[in-house]
Structure formats: C-alpha cells, structure tokens
Amino acid sequence: MYQKLIWLAPLLLTLNACTPHPSSGGWRATSADPLFERLEVRFNGNADFYTKTNDETAAWRCFWGTADKQTAELKCIEADNGEVEKIYMLQIDQGGQAATLEQGGQVLGRYTWQAPG
C-alpha cells in the first residue's frame, strides 16, 4: 500500500503550489473616488488597471508577485507612457471578497471581488 501512495506526494505538492493567490480575479471599486475603477489580476502574473473614464482600455499594465499570503505587489507602467513606473500593493481580506489598493502606505481604493463573466 505504501509503495502505491508514494507517487502521490509530489503530485500533492505540485497541486498545492499551483493554487491561485487570493488577489487573482476581477476587482470592482467600492470606495468613493478611487484611483482605478476596475482591476484585472490574472493568475499568470499580469494585471491591468482601468479608470472610470476609459473602462475598455487599460490605463496601467502590471506584473505582480506575492508579498505574502494575502498581499500582491504590483509593478506597473502607465499604458500611454512606458517611462512612468509605480509599485502598488493589493491587500486581500481573509474572506477573499474585499481588497485595498495602496501605494506607499496610502489607500488608493477599496474593491470587491467580481466573478468572471
């Protein structure tokens, strides 16, 4: 029995390592006057930020990685000017349904998770 189960260990470790970070998904602003209206954070490490004035074209394009279990660090460039770069932190609540976008400790907006669709 033990020999039959030994092959499961690497598989379980692989599956555990591939679970998405809670920041992955679509986020819609819930706070008044947020810097960005919508955030699209993809599992592949890319993200796009959209403003209220142009919800169809990303204002910022980002690469992200995990800062910790509930926080993603996003390194972003302005879509219209690749010379402008900023770093944002997206902090996800324990339930995974609400998030706060910050830059340098300043809150830029609060967001709620949106199902794909």
Secondary structure, DSSP 8 states (H G I E B T S, - for coil): -HHHHTTHHHHHHHHHHTS--TT-EEEEE-SSS-S-SEEEE-TTSEEEEE-SS-SSS-SEEEEEEEEETTEEEEEEEETTEEEEEEEEEEEE-TTSSEEEEEETTEEEEEEEEE---
